[in-house]
Amino acid sequence: MDQNPTVATEDPALLAAFEARIAAGESIEPKDWMPERYRKQLTRMMSQHAHSEIVGMLPEGNWITRAPSLRRKMSLIAKVQDEAGHGLYIYCGTETLGVDRHDLVEALLDGRAKYSSIFNYPTLSWADMGVIGWLVDGAAIVNQTVLAKASYGPYARAMVRICKEENFHKRQGYEICSVLANGTPAQKAMVQEAFNRFWWPSLMMFGPSDTDSPNSAELLKWRVKRKTNDELRQRFVNLTVPQAVAIGITVPDPDLHLDAGTGNWEFGEIEWSEFFEVLKGNGPCNRERLEARRKAHDDGAWVRAAASAYAEKQQARSSTAAA
Amino acid sequence: MADSQWPLWEVFTQPNKGEPFEHAGSVHAPDGELALQNARDVYARRGEAVNLWVVPSTAIVASAPSDAGPFFDPGNDKPYRHPQFYIAPRGVRVF
């Protein structure tokens, strides 16, 4: 990762005008002048975000055939389809920066691209579907609500659309958890166990503390990010703890307590070594996720081939008719 | 050709009958018919549109943001095109 946010090669006048626009709260559009570094940072961030949506389909896709009722199954299918849509919105936004989606997809399939570390954890029980909707989508909403005000127009607009849809994801997840938490002792144990596994990884989704995040300062300066990782994490904890309390779930953190002065739920130390291991590719499911993604891509080859062949045939037919 | 990325189409949605079409995003598709179907699946899963347009991205001609000043200038210096430019007697309801 290049950590040198140098913009010395840019035309100082253009750069000053660009930064003035950002400071004035204007949104930057694809054809506007932007520093190469801004383009690069956005491409990195948006493509990782798009990949996360695509890989995010896999842990939940695993449970579609095992959903406990038709109602749950319909919701889960709709949610997984939404994630595909979200991936496509953001790939489309990334393409406005001058990259090809094809290259991004290639980078994901051959393992060069990063995506959210949370999807490298296994989904072991049905309760995981609830906890993922509630915590993982809940964390994503906190993050994306702020990204919806990002300085890059296409990214911000994709986020507005995604946030609307993810509210359904979160609510269906919380409903699953609330039903299980009020169910039999076995169901209650199942949802508590799932919560225990996903709580800390969900906090890690916001990324390392800003003091340790190489990209934060620059992204904040250019208003790609509007809040620090730590601020967003705190917001998520403050929102989620009362929701857990309401359905009788215990947060697996002995240090968790409400700070009466700030109104913040103070939480314990995050195990960052785990985060970096998962990021490096050593999480429980990194390999399995990429294999599943590659298989899905390969299995879809005939559909793409058929669509191309059909388009060519139609084209040939219409040009013969015209002749 | 299996991994071809296909041409890019810009998608416009009409949220309700009688309203203007708005740009929603883009899709890749081998032809217009599939572009419409992909656009429906990506941009209209919750009744966001009653009609869709898909347009090959290459067909769009756009103004350059850097020329926005001079390009739109003729419109900016003609306040007499706005009703507020004109003085009406006090107490008369003009609008």
Interface residues (C-beta under 8 A of the other chain):
Chain A: E29 K31 D32 W33 A78 Q81 D82 G85 L88 Y89 C92 G93 E95 D100 R101 H102 A158 E165 A301 W302 R304 A305 A307 S308 Y310 A311 E312 Q314 Q315
Chain B: M1 A2 D3 S4 Q5 W6 L8 G25 S26 V27 H28 A29 P30 D31 E33 L34 D41 V42 R45 R46 A62 A64 P65 S66
